[in-house]
């Protein structure tokens, strides 16, 4: 479909425009649902990976980590964070059929990724065929870390979703990956993908927020002569965020962001920073050393400033208190330095408060439980909640805070 749009653009004159006067660039955004669950892919792609993952996620994690070291993408002495997947069984505890189904799920995932790669390649090759590739900035990235939720362990999924899947989908071994199957691959395979980082999507640890980003600059860019590896198509450890994309694209196109007003209404400045000056060697860094970046989702939070990062992960995946890491020395977030570096922790917590005020993210609030309890008392329709996660002690002993609410039922009466 994207190639069709580009063909239409080319037919109407391409970058020269219908009048041949030039200066008509295009912006194209190509989002994919894949490789999000449900894991489904054309059979010809899945078949490329038959048997590749039969040894399980732990072996795959070790192989990938070793390959990252060989490619120079992580240090030889990097200490990976231990796998956290208490909600599912160890690979050795799986039955033969469970292992087969799990390995096939990973095969399907790999097929989905290859399918994306193939179709992105079609777009790139079309741009090459019309002599526009060398005049185009192309980038590709993930939106978050690997999806590692074990949905089968969620009470709501067990009681509501699983019966639905069993009724309407065919998850037999021979059908996995087809359009009428519905599967995911879980936390162990996800952490094979995020190694050496900690955890995965939905967590503010590196495994949730550190993602691949690849780009190709126009041919006339003198790519950072100060960074030889980048200039030759290598990698960089420069810190950047998705918020940097918009200002970078505007900068490369020679367009000024209109803040503080646009079409008569007030708008805010972009928080990101253009990486164009760094890319062409006019700046040593994308962001200044003192730049702060925060994250918050579902009561999980983090903030990074320079080489330091604080992380707040509730139980059971974390200690439910702020932790401190030096990402240069400890990219796997293995060694919490909060007790050793209390002043550094204090400094970053002040920056967290500043970030909350600047951006309006939901702050970590100890009174949240009181609010939810009061809300539920006033709104009987909230009785579908199966796990009172917000109550004191719930993350320590979840079995004491679960309940079995009646499933929704409807009786149709004739007039």
VOTI-68726 format. One record per residue (C-alpha): residue number from 1; x, y, z; residue in one letter. Coordinates in nm, 3 decimals. Layout:
   resi      east     north        up   resn
    NUM         X         Y         Z      A
...
This chain:
   resi      east     north        up   resn
      1     0.000     0.000     0.000      X
      2     0.279     0.246     0.083      X
      3     0.442     0.174    -0.253      X
      4     0.108     0.256    -0.421      X
      5     0.101     0.594    -0.247      X
      6     0.458     0.663    -0.356      X
      7     0.376     0.564    -0.714      X
      8     0.089     0.812    -0.711      X
      9     0.323     1.080    -0.575      X
     10     0.576     0.999    -0.846      X
     11     0.310     1.000    -1.120      X
     12     0.206     1.350    -1.017      X
     13     0.559     1.480    -1.059      X
     14     0.747     1.345    -0.757      X
     15     0.973     1.590    -0.580      X
     16     0.961     1.820    -0.884      X
     17     0.583     1.859    -0.860      X
     18     0.331     1.872    -1.148      X
     19     0.478     2.199    -1.276      X
     20     0.837     2.075    -1.264      X
     21     0.944     2.353    -1.030      X
     22     1.072     2.124    -0.755      X
     23     1.056     2.163    -0.376      X
     24     0.774     1.915    -0.318      X
     25     0.899     1.669    -0.054      X
     26     0.686     1.389     0.088      X
     27     0.639     1.259     0.442      X
     28     0.531     0.896     0.476      X
     29     0.450     0.713     0.799      X
     30     0.415     0.335     0.779      X
     31     0.297     0.180     1.108      X
     32     0.263    -0.196     1.155      X
     33     0.045    -0.392     1.395      X
     34     0.296    -0.677     1.367      X
     35     0.464    -0.827     1.558      X
     36     0.207    -0.756     1.830      X
     37    -0.021    -1.041     1.934      X
     38    -0.214    -1.223     1.803      X
     39     0.095    -1.381     1.648      X
     40     0.003    -1.452     1.286      X
     41     0.212    -1.456     0.968      X
     42     0.210    -1.596     0.614      X
     43     0.311    -1.960     0.621      X
     44     0.608    -1.908     0.387      X
     45     0.773    -1.685     0.647      X
     46     0.695    -1.908     0.945      X
     47     0.842    -2.210     0.769      X
     48     1.183    -2.041     0.759      X
     49     1.210    -2.091     1.136      X
     50     1.087    -2.447     1.184      X
     51     1.282    -2.605     1.469      X
     52     1.505    -2.301     1.522      X
     53     1.375    -2.235     1.873      X
     54     1.325    -2.590     2.000      X
     55     1.592    -2.544     2.268      X
     56     1.379    -2.283     2.443      X
     57     1.403    -1.917     2.542      X
     58     1.691    -1.947     2.789      X
     59     1.924    -2.094     2.527      X
     60     1.810    -1.833     2.276      X
     61     1.882    -1.557     2.527      X
     62     2.238    -1.680     2.576      X
     63     2.296    -1.710     2.200      X
     64     2.165    -1.363     2.129      X
     65     2.363    -1.209     2.411      X
     66     2.680    -1.371     2.279      X
     67     2.603    -1.245     1.928      X
     68     2.551    -0.891     2.061      X
     69     2.897    -0.909     2.216      X
     70     3.052    -1.037     1.892      X
     71     2.894    -0.750     1.698      X
     72     3.020    -0.495     1.949      X
     73     2.667    -0.389     2.041      X
     74     2.720    -0.459     2.412      X
     75     3.037    -0.481     2.618      X
     76     3.205    -0.818     2.665      X
     77     3.174    -0.784     3.043      X
     78     2.808    -0.679     3.045      X
     79     2.607    -0.838     3.327      X
     80     2.258    -0.930     3.205      X
     81     1.964    -0.889     3.435      X
     82     1.822    -1.224     3.553      X
     83     1.502    -1.337     3.381      X
     84     1.189    -1.249     3.580      X
     85     0.901    -1.477     3.484      X
     86     0.758    -1.617     3.806      X
     87     0.406    -1.623     3.660      X
     88     0.494    -1.901     3.414      X
     89     0.679    -2.230     3.446      X
     90     1.048    -2.285     3.380      X
     91     1.120    -2.429     3.034      X
     92     1.234    -2.758     3.189      X
     93     0.894    -2.792     3.359      X
     94     0.701    -2.773     3.030      X
     95     0.555    -3.091     2.885      X
     96     0.667    -3.192     2.537      X
     97     0.347    -3.050     2.387      X
     98     0.381    -2.725     2.582      X
     99     0.738    -2.686     2.460      X
    100     0.629    -2.747     2.102      X
    101     0.349    -2.491     2.121      X
    102     0.575    -2.234     2.285      X
    103     0.852    -2.283     2.026      X
    104     0.601    -2.250     1.743      X
    105     0.480    -1.921     1.892      X
    106     0.836    -1.792     1.866      X
    107     0.861    -1.924     1.509      X
    108     0.548    -1.730     1.418      X
    109     0.687    -1.417     1.583      X
    110     1.009    -1.450     1.381      X
    111     0.803    -1.497     1.065      X
    112     0.612    -1.177     1.142      X
    113     0.936    -0.984     1.182      X
    114     1.075    -1.118     0.854      X
    115     0.749    -1.028     0.680      X
    116     0.783    -0.670     0.805      X
    117     1.145    -0.662     0.688      X
    118     1.047    -0.786     0.344      X
    119     0.776    -0.525     0.301      X
    120     0.987    -0.237     0.432      X
    121     1.242    -0.352     0.176      X
    122     0.985    -0.309    -0.101      X
    123     0.939     0.056    -0.004      X
    124     1.314     0.117     0.007      X
    125     1.371    -0.057    -0.326      X
    126     1.095     0.146    -0.491      X
    127     1.256     0.469    -0.372      X
    128     1.585     0.341    -0.514      X
    129     1.420     0.256    -0.847      X
    130     1.292     0.614    -0.892      X
    131     1.624     0.769    -0.781      X
    132     1.476     0.916    -0.463      X
    133     1.640     0.697    -0.199      X
    134     1.956     0.909    -0.180      X
    135     1.736     1.215    -0.132      X
    136     1.528     1.062     0.148      X
    137     1.568     1.018     0.523      X
    138     1.444     0.670     0.616      X
    139     1.413     0.539     0.972      X
    140     1.267     0.234     1.142      X
    141     1.207     0.175     1.512      X
    142     1.007    -0.018     1.770      X
    143     0.754     0.162     1.989      X
    144     0.848    -0.022     2.309      X
    145     1.032    -0.324     2.441      X
    146     0.928    -0.680     2.359      X
    147     0.573    -0.781     2.458      X
    148     0.617    -1.017     2.751      X
    149     0.284    -1.035     2.929      X
    150     0.172    -1.384     3.032      X
    151    -0.195    -1.320     2.967      X
    152    -0.288    -1.677     3.051      X
    153    -0.189    -1.598     3.412      X
    154    -0.430    -1.304     3.442      X
    155    -0.754    -1.394     3.627      X
    156    -0.956    -1.174     3.392      X
    157    -0.812    -1.353     3.088      X
    158    -0.856    -1.697     3.243      X
    159    -1.222    -1.637     3.321      X
    160    -1.325    -1.417     3.031      X
    161    -1.090    -1.425     2.735      X
    162    -0.970    -1.786     2.730      X
    163    -1.320    -1.934     2.689      X
    164    -1.373    -1.689     2.403      X
    165    -1.049    -1.795     2.234      X
    166    -1.132    -2.163     2.277      X
    167    -1.472    -2.107     2.117      X
    168    -1.381    -1.887     1.822      X
    169    -1.016    -1.965     1.740      X
    170    -0.825    -2.276     1.637      X
    171    -0.508    -2.297     1.845      X
    172    -0.421    -2.652     1.749      X
    173    -0.048    -2.707     1.690      X
    174    -0.083    -2.740     1.313      X
    175    -0.289    -2.418     1.289      X
    176    -0.077    -2.185     1.504      X
    177     0.014    -1.869     1.315      X
    178    -0.282    -1.878     1.079      X
    179    -0.541    -1.602     1.072      X
    180    -0.788    -1.796     1.284      X
    181    -0.539    -1.863     1.567      X
    182    -0.474    -1.631     1.861      X
    183    -0.150    -1.671     2.059      X
    184     0.125    -1.472     2.232      X
    185     0.474    -1.581     2.335      X
    186     0.511    -1.463     2.696      X
    187     0.781    -1.326     2.927      X
    188     1.060    -1.577     2.870      X
    189     1.080    -1.529     2.494      X
    190     1.043    -1.154     2.543      X
    191     1.346    -1.146     2.772      X
    192     1.543    -1.342     2.516      X
    193     1.482    -1.039     2.294      X
    194     1.560    -0.769     2.551      X
    195     1.878    -0.920     2.699      X
    196     2.087    -0.789     2.867      X
    197     1.818    -0.543     2.975      X
    198     1.569    -0.582     3.259      X
    199     1.209    -0.688     3.186      X
    200     1.008    -0.581     2.880      X
    201     0.717    -0.373     2.748      X
    202     0.503    -0.183     3.003      X
    203     0.795    -0.154     3.245      X
    204     1.009     0.158     3.277      X
    205     1.325    -0.052     3.301      X
    206     1.563    -0.060     3.003      X
    207     1.391    -0.368     2.861      X
    208     1.073    -0.167     2.828      X
    209     1.207     0.166     2.700      X
    210     1.532     0.087     2.515      X
    211     1.448    -0.012     2.158      X
    212     1.621    -0.057     1.821      X
    213     1.638     0.245     1.591      X
    214     1.795     0.234     1.246      X
    215     1.811     0.515     0.993      X
    216     1.953     0.607     0.654      X
    217     2.037     0.970     0.587      X
    218     2.031     1.137     0.243      X
    219     2.347     1.082     0.042      X
    220     2.453     1.447     0.056      X
    221     2.477     1.441     0.437      X
    222     2.833     1.445     0.567      X
    223     2.752     1.205     0.848      X
    224     2.932     1.295     1.169      X
    225     3.302     1.285     1.077      X
    226     3.379     1.286     1.450      X
    227     3.205     0.951     1.490      X
    228     3.375     0.717     1.244      X
    229     3.158     0.418     1.333      X
    230     2.837     0.606     1.258      X
    231     2.979     0.750     0.938      X
    232     3.053     0.398     0.814      X
    233     2.710     0.267     0.901      X
    234     2.786     0.159     1.256      X
    235     2.616     0.213     1.588      X
    236     2.617     0.489     1.846      X
    237     2.542     0.503     2.216      X
    238     2.401     0.855     2.193      X
    239     2.084     0.893     2.400      X
    240     1.777     0.983     2.195      X
    241     1.401     0.949     2.230      X
    242     1.105     0.921     1.994      X
    243     1.036     1.287     2.077      X
    244     1.349     1.376     1.881      X
    245     1.208     1.250     1.551      X
    246     0.965     1.536     1.480      X
    247     1.215     1.818     1.542      X
    248     1.478     1.627     1.341      X
    249     1.251     1.582     1.041      X
    250     1.142     1.947     1.053      X
    251     1.505     2.053     1.080      X
    252     1.613     1.844     0.780      X
    253     1.321     1.985     0.580      X
    254     1.410     2.341     0.678      X
    255     1.078     2.396     0.856      X
    256     1.051     2.588     1.183      X
    257     0.813     2.462     1.449      X
    258     0.542     2.728     1.495      X
    259     0.533     2.739     1.878      X
    260     0.417     2.932     2.077      X
    261     0.109     2.982     1.853      X
    262    -0.034     2.805     1.551      X
    263    -0.343     2.914     1.358      X
    264    -0.448     3.137     1.644      X
    265    -0.414     2.885     1.925      X
    266    -0.143     2.837     2.183      X
    267     0.084     2.535     2.145      X
    268     0.381     2.418     2.349      X
    269     0.739     2.383     2.236      X
    270     0.850     2.035     2.133      X
    271     1.038     1.863     2.414      X
    272     1.256     1.666     2.175      X
    273     1.573     1.791     2.007      X
    274     1.685     1.762     1.647      X
    275     1.963     1.508     1.596      X
    276     2.051     1.664     1.259      X
    277     2.331     1.888     1.400      X
    278     2.489     1.585     1.568      X
    279     2.446     1.370     1.258      X
    280     2.639     1.614     1.037      X
    281     2.912     1.679     1.293      X
    282     2.801     2.022     1.414      X
    283     2.735     1.900     1.770      X
    284     2.904     1.644     1.992      X
    285     2.579     1.526     2.150      X
    286     2.212     1.507     2.060      X
    287     2.107     1.621     2.407      X
    288     2.295     1.829     2.662      X
    289     2.445     1.639     2.953      X
    290     2.185     1.778     3.195      X
    291     1.887     1.668     2.981      X
    292     1.626     1.477     3.181      X
    293     1.388     1.216     3.042      X
    294     1.111     1.054     3.241      X
    295     0.869     0.767     3.192      X
    296     0.549     0.664     3.370      X
    297     0.294     0.394     3.299      X
    298     0.063     0.192     3.523      X
    299     0.230     0.308     3.843      X
    300     0.578     0.227     3.708      X
    301     0.816     0.518     3.668      X
    302     1.171     0.613     3.578      X
    303     1.388     0.916     3.515      X
    304     1.725     0.943     3.343      X
    305     1.982     1.221     3.361      X
    306     2.322     1.169     3.197      X
    307     2.449     0.821     3.296      X
    308     2.214     0.786     3.592      X
    309     1.863     0.645     3.610      X
    310     1.609     0.596     3.887      X
    311     1.339     0.331     3.852      X
    312     1.019     0.261     4.047      X
    313     0.867    -0.083     3.985      X
    314     0.580    -0.207     4.207      X
    315     0.564    -0.561     4.339      X
    316     0.591    -0.836     4.232      X
    317     0.844    -0.739     3.960      X
    318     1.014    -0.476     4.176      X
    319     1.063    -0.373     4.539      X
    320     0.803    -0.094     4.520      X
    321     1.060     0.174     4.601      X
    322     1.294     0.392     4.398      X
    323     1.610     0.220     4.273      X
    324     1.923     0.386     4.133      X
    325     2.148     0.264     3.851      X
    326     2.452     0.384     3.659      X
    327     2.367     0.275     3.305      X
    328     2.723     0.304     3.175      X
    329     2.858     0.066     3.438      X
    330     2.540    -0.140     3.474      X
    331     2.322    -0.136     3.159      X
    332     2.135    -0.444     3.281      X
    333     2.008    -0.256     3.591      X
    334     2.132    -0.534     3.817      X
    335     2.297    -0.342     4.101      X
    336     2.077    -0.094     4.289      X
    337     2.294     0.192     4.420      X
    338     2.020     0.374     4.612      X
    339     2.169     0.292     4.953      X
    340     2.526     0.358     4.840      X
    341     2.456     0.687     4.660      X
    342     2.174     0.849     4.864      X
    343     2.263     1.203     4.751      X
    344     2.248     1.105     4.384      X
    345     1.911     0.939     4.446      X
    346     1.787     1.255     4.616      X
    347     1.903     1.470     4.323      X
    348     1.721     1.256     4.070      X
    349     1.404     1.246     4.278      X
    350     1.400     1.626     4.272      X
    351     1.433     1.608     3.893      X
    352     1.146     1.357     3.885      X
    353     0.923     1.605     4.067      X
    354     1.029     1.871     3.816      X
    355     0.950     1.637     3.525      X
    356     0.604     1.562     3.667      X
    357     0.525     1.933     3.693      X
    358     0.657     2.009     3.345      X
    359     0.479     1.728     3.162      X
    360     0.167     1.653     3.366      X
    361     0.232     1.279     3.392      X
    362     0.047     1.088     3.662      X
    363     0.256     1.114     3.980      X
    364     0.317     0.816     4.205      X
    365     0.049     0.865     4.468      X
    366     0.025     0.659     4.789      X
    367    -0.338     0.767     4.823      X
    368    -0.436     0.596     4.497      X
    369    -0.578     0.298     4.685      X
    370    -0.809     0.521     4.888      X
    371    -0.932     0.686     4.569      X
    372    -1.002     0.355     4.394      X
    373    -1.172     0.211     4.701      X
    374    -1.400     0.515     4.726      X
    375    -1.472     0.497     4.353      X
    376    -1.570     0.132     4.371      X
    377    -1.797     0.193     4.670      X
    378    -1.989     0.455     4.471      X
    379    -1.998     0.270     4.140      X
    380    -2.134    -0.085     4.164      X
    381    -2.058    -0.144     3.797      X
    382    -1.689    -0.157     3.893      X
    383    -1.755    -0.489     4.066      X
    384    -1.598    -0.667     3.769      X
    385    -1.255    -0.604     3.927      X
    386    -1.102    -0.946     4.002      X
    387    -0.785    -0.831     4.177      X
    388    -0.772    -0.542     4.423      X
    389    -0.411    -0.467     4.335      X
    390    -0.425    -0.123     4.495      X
    391    -0.495    -0.244     4.849      X
    392    -0.219    -0.267     5.108      X
    393    -0.057    -0.610     5.096      X
    394    -0.211    -0.710     4.763      X
    395     0.120    -0.734     4.579      X
    396     0.267    -0.946     4.859      X
    397    -0.023    -1.192     4.890      X
    398    -0.236    -1.154     4.576      X
    399    -0.436    -1.468     4.649      X
    400    -0.598    -1.292     4.945      X
    401    -0.717    -1.003     4.731      X
    402    -0.874    -1.185     4.439      X
    403    -1.241    -1.256     4.397      X
    404    -1.476    -1.421     4.154      X
    405    -1.733    -1.163     4.043      X
    406    -2.036    -1.292     3.854      X
    407    -1.980    -1.287     3.480      X
    408    -2.199    -1.060     3.275      X
    409    -2.530    -1.227     3.189      X
    410    -2.819    -1.103     2.984      X
    411    -3.173    -1.237     2.981      X
    412    -3.386    -1.144     2.681      X
    413    -3.757    -1.125     2.756      X
    414    -4.019    -1.116     2.479      X
    415    -4.246    -0.814     2.459      X
